[in-house]
Amino acid sequence: MASGVSGYAAISTRVRAMYADLLTPQDMTRLSDAPDFPSLFSALKNTPYGKYLSGLKDSELTSRRVILQIRHRLADSYSSVVQQAPEQTRPLIRQLFRYFEVGNLKAVLRSIQTVSSWRADVAVWDRVREVLFPFGSFSTIPAQAMVESGSIASAVDLLKGSPYEATMSFAMKRFTAEQNLFPLEVALDLDYWRRLWSEVKNLKGKDREMGGKLIGSLLDLNNLMWVIRYKTYHNLSEEELINYTLPFGYRVRDEDVRAIAAGADIASVVSRIYPNIPDVNALLERPQSGLPKLEHLLKQQVMRQCVSAFIGFPFHIGLPLAYLLLSDFEIQDLVVLIEAKSSNLSDKDYRPLLLKTTLIH
């Protein structure tokens, strides 16, 4: 206990200060009230994101560039937490951070697949770079070289020596047969979450308990939405559904996933796991609109878990993890706002999508 307290004293204080610097629901409402994109940009400059936006010129003002800049704050938060966290917890935080690298890898592969004529010049890379998370020195993939290679096979060859080499090499067999990115993306997702859960299991005591609760809640969200979407939209076989999901979690168990795969009533399974989510039947009756709402509610479940981590005994990995996850959810809200204002969407089209302002405790 003494070593745990001493190991977490500094980072707990630091993380609490960073947590206090997150935007409040009232802040988010004020930002939502901005009449247009330039006004939102000006308002954001008066928040903790201001220093990340100060270098943008008015002539460069696009939603994509603003989003890229605000994501730098999340990258800096991860870098700070990794450096200050007790050594035994750093592999977990690094793997959690790698979620954004997996997203970058998918974006690179999609860009290669969708652009018909490639030129190995700076302009092509610049267009792709604007949508990538600013992973910085933590990156293990040669994203620019992959983009400029011009083919999926050549790009995957460049992953030799990276954490993704074995997973991608195996998944390429099916890609070669089908010319579809789906098996590559599924393989990346499953490998990412298996590694992350393995890092949770490597922890001990309170770290393992809190890591399991927070990471497990996030894992549950993804796993449950995967199996529901695969079942609802893709008409996959029971065997495929089981192969494309995870057999572990915090509240969502292997038997729950298998039940949905086998044809059990989805609403009944979801309501049993999450009894406080209302009207699940109604959400699933209209999946096009209902499934995004269900995912929204599940994200808010994770947010509540994160907020509760700041109550009580503070000397564990739960506080840094909770702060990082809440920071990511905040960015997700800001992305919704930025894209809504730049597209001139009406309030009713985007305000219900905001996690922080619609969260009911």
N, C-alpha and C positions, 0 to 999 in steps of 0.2 A: 504493500500500500504506500509506504513512504517513497519508494522509487517511482511509483506511478504519479504521486502528487508532484514530486520534484520534476519529473519528466514533462508534466503537462502544465505546470504553473505559468510559464511564460507564454506558451501558445494559447492557453485558455484565456488569458488576459487579452492577448492580441486579437483572437478570434471574436471575443465579445465586443471589442471596439469596432471591428470590421462589420459585425452583425448589426451594431447600432447605426452603421452608415448605410445600410440597405434602404431602399425607398419604402415609404409607408404606403398603405392603401390610399391615404389622402393625397400623397405625392402623385401616385399613379392616376388618381381621379383628376388632379389638376393638369397633368400631362395630357390626359384624354380630352380635356376641354379645349386644348389648342385647336384653333379653327382650321389649320392647314399644316402641311409638312414643314415649310420654313418656320412657322411659329413653334411647332413641336421641337425643331432643331434648336431654336433659340432658348426654349425652356429647358431642354436637356443640358445645355451649356451651363445652367445654374444649379446643376446637381453634381454629385460625385463623379459623373461621367464626363463633366466638362473638360477636364484636362486631356481626355482621350479624343475630344472633338475639336480642340482649339486649332489643330493644324489643318483642318479642312477648309478650303476656300469655297466661297459661294458658287464659283463656277464649277466646282467638283461635287456639288451637293446632289447626291443620288441616294436613294434608300439603301442600295447595296453597300455603298461606301460608309454610310453612317453605321449600319449594322456591323460591318467589319470592325470599325473603330471601337464600338461599345463592347465587342467581344474581347478586346484586348484587356479590359478590366477583369473579366473572368479568368483569362489566361494568367494575369498577374496574381490574382488571388490563389490560384492553384500553385504557382511557383513559390509564393510566400509560404503557403501551408506545407508544401513538400519539404522546404528547407528547414522549417521550424518544428515539424512533427517528430516525435520520438522515432528512433531508427527502425524499430520493429513494425511500425505502421506505414512507413513510406512506400513499400511495394503496393499496398492497397490503394493509397492515394494516387500513385503514379498510374496504376491500372484503371482507376476510376477516370482519371484525366484522359486516358487513352481512348475513351469513348469518342472524343472529338477527332482524334486521328482516324478512327474507324470511319467516321462520317466523311472526313476528307478523302479517304481512300475510295469510298463509294462514289463521291462526287467526281473524282478523277476518272474512275472507270466509266461512269455514265457520260462524262464529257467526251471521252474517246469513242464510245458507242454511238453517240447521237450526232456528232459532227461529221459530215460526210467527206469534206475535203480538208485535209490537214496541211498546214504549213509550219515548219519548224522555225517559227519566229517568235519574237517577244510578245507581239500583239495577241497571239493565241493564248499564251500562258497568262498574260495579264487579265484576260477575260475570265479564265478559270480561277485564278488566284483570288479574285474578288469575292468568290463564294466560299472559300476555304476558311476554316477556323484558324486563327493566328497561333499555331502551336509552338512556334519559335524553336529554341534549342532542344526541346523535348522530342521533336519530330524524329521518327526513324524511317520515314519513307521518302524517296527521291521524287517528290510530286512533280516538279517541273520536267525532269527527264522522262517520267512516265507519260505525261501529257504529250510531250514532243516525240515520243516513240511512235505514236500514231496507231497502235493496235493493242488490243487487250493482251494478247499473248506476249508481245514485247514488253508491255508495261509490267505484267506479272513476273516476267524473268528478272526485272530490276529489283524485285522484292527479296532476292536471295540475301540471306544474312539478317533479314528483319524479323520481328516477332510474327510476321504473317506468312512467312515462306511456306511452311508445311501445310497450313490450312488452305492457302490459295492454290498450291500445286495440286493438292488432292481435288479441290473443287473444279479445277480447270478441265478435268476429264469430262465432267458433265457439261460445262460451258462449251467445250469444243463440239460436243454432239448436238447441243440444242441452240447455240449462239444466243443464249439468254442470260442476262446478268443475275437473275434470281438465285440460282444455286451459289454463286459467289457471295452475294450479299447475305444470304442466310448463313452460310458457313462463317463469315466474318462476325455476324451477330452472336451466334452460338458460342464461338470460340472466345469472344470478348467476355461474355457473361460467365462462362465456365471458369475462366481465369480469375475474374473478379470474385466469384463466390469462393474459389479456392484460397484466395488471399484473405478473405474473411475468416475462413476456417483455420488459417494459420495463426490467427490471433488468440489471445488467452484472456480469461477473466472478463472484466467489464468492457474491455475493448471488443472482444468477440461478441458479447451480448449486444452492445450498441451498434457495432458494425453490421451484425446480422439483422437487427431491426430496421435500420435505415437502408442499407443496400438491399436487403431482402424485400422491403416494401417497393423499392424501385424495380427490382427484378420481377416481382409479382405483377406490377403494372404492365410491363412489357410482355411477359409471358402470357398473361391473360388476354391482352389485346391481340397478340399474334394468333392464338388459337381461335379466338372469335372471328377475326378477320379471315383467316385461312378457311374456316368452316363456312362463313357467310358469303365470301366473294370468290374464292378460288376453287371450290368444289374438290378439295384434295381428299385423298383416301385417308382412312383412319391411320394406316401405317405412316403415311407421309406427314400427317398432322403431328404424330408423336415424334417422328424424326426431326421435325422442324421447330420443336419447342424444347423446353428444359424440364428435367424430371425432379427439380428441387425448387425451394423458395421459402418464404417466411410464413405466409398464410395460404398461398396458392400451392397446393400439393400436386404430386404426380397423378394421384387418383382423380383430382379435379380436371386436369388437362385431359386425361384419358377418358373421363366421363363425357366431356364435350366432344372429343374426337369420335367417340362411339355413338353419338347422337342424342345424348341427354339434353333436357331442356336447359338452354344456356342461362336464361333468366333465373331459374331455380338455383343453379350452381353459383352464379354471381351473388344472388341475394343471401345465400347461406354463408358465403365467405365475407361479404360486406353488408351486413343487415341494416346499416345506417344509410345506404344509398337508396334513395326513393325511386319508385316507378321504373324499375329496371325493365319490366315487361314492355312498357310504353316506349322506352328507348330502343329496344331491340325490334319492335314492330316496324320502325322506319330506320333501318341501319345507316342509310346515307347521311342522315342528320343525327341519328341517335348514338352511333358509335363514337363520333368525335365528342359528344357530350359526356358519354360514359368515360372516355379517356380523360377528359377534363376533370371529372369528379374523382377519378382514381389518382390523378396528379395532386389534387387537393388533399387526399388522404395522406400522401407522402409528405406534403407540406406540413400538415399537422404533426406528423411524427417528428419532423425536423424541429419545429418550434418547441415541442415538448422536451427535446434533448437539452434545451437550455435551462430547464427547471431541475433543481436538485443537484446531486453530486456532479461536479464539473470536470473531474480529472480523468477523462477517457477520450477516445478517438471520436465519439459521437458528436461533440461540438464542432470540430473542424469539418467533419463530413456533412453535418446538418447545414453549416454555413455555406459550403460549396454547392450543395444541392439547391438551397434557397437562392443563391446567387444565379444559378442556371435558370431557375424558374422565373426570376426577375428579368433576365435577358429575354426569355421566351415571351414574356408580356410586352417588353419594349419592342421586340421584333414585330409582334402583332400590331402595336401602335404605329410604328414607323411605316409598315407596309400599308396599313389602313389609311393613314393620312396622305401618303404619297399617291394612293389610288383613289382618293376622295370617297372612301366608303362611308355610308351613313352609320350613325351610332349603333343602331340595332344590329348591324352586320358584324360589328367587331367587339363591342363592349361585353357581351356574354362570354367571349373567348378569353377575357383577362382573368388570370388565376387569382391574383392578389385581391382585386376589388370585388370579386364574386365569392370569396372564401367566407363561409359562415362557420364560426367556431362553436 
